[in-house]
Amino acid sequence: MAEQEMPMSKDAPTNPRGIPQAPFVENVSEWVSTRADVEGVLKNFQEMISKYQFMQVNTERRLSGLKDKVPDIQKTLDTVKFLERRKPDAEPLEATFELNDTLYAKANIEETSEVYLWLGANVMLSYPLAEAETLLESKLGTAKSSMSNCEEDLDFLREQITTMEVATARVYNWDIGERRKEKGDGKGGGDEEDVQPNG
């Protein structure tokens, strides 16, 4: 059996992150006749809904991670700015810092011109305060932009899922109507029982 054509072509419009737009089925009869049988069309629609839902779950997970990450970057940036503002002859600053989820330590922070930043994958590098501030501002801007993109993508994905669900319902209902016509051209009294009401 030949593979059914997917409802979206490679030329389908996409959002700025390349997520394809769901097709709008304006004329169900024409749509079905130019593609495959009804069962094939419904199967393809269900596959597209599943793909959109998969992307939605991944985007939600990414957004959740960014929502945790942004406040951490902001706190680190605020600390670097605070250290930059300190006067050279200032008294050592006593601070409590987190070593682990439940483990904290105290430290006396002398005047400094550099800080160590975690870059991920167990890598820490030393940066002059001005460079650290620039780096953190850049990371914060990127993270906020990514958050905004994720939220926009989630709205887009919800819209595409709804479009595909509506298209699925329209094709299904059209198929029921066609079957009823074939059974008795709408004249058979018992045919009504086979038809599910719309909605």
TALIN-V673865 format. One record per pair of residues at least 24 apart in sequence whose ideal C-beta (glycine too) atoms are under 6 Angstrom apart, sorted by the first residue. I is the first residue (numbers start at 1). J is the second residue. Records with the same first field share a line. If there is no record, write none. Layout:
I = J ; J
//
This chain:
4 = 36 ; 40 ; 44
5 = 35
6 = 44
7 = 44 ; 48
15 = 156
17 = 153
22 = 160 ; 163 ; 164
25 = 167 ; 170
28 = 170 ; 171 ; 174
38 = 175
41 = 171
42 = 171
45 = 164 ; 167 ; 168
48 = 164
49 = 161 ; 164
52 = 157 ; 160 ; 161
55 = 157
56 = 157
59 = 150 ; 153 ; 154
62 = 150
63 = 150
66 = 143 ; 146 ; 147
69 = 143
70 = 143
73 = 139 ; 140
76 = 136
77 = 136
80 = 115 ; 129 ; 132 ; 133
83 = 129
84 = 129
173 = 198
//
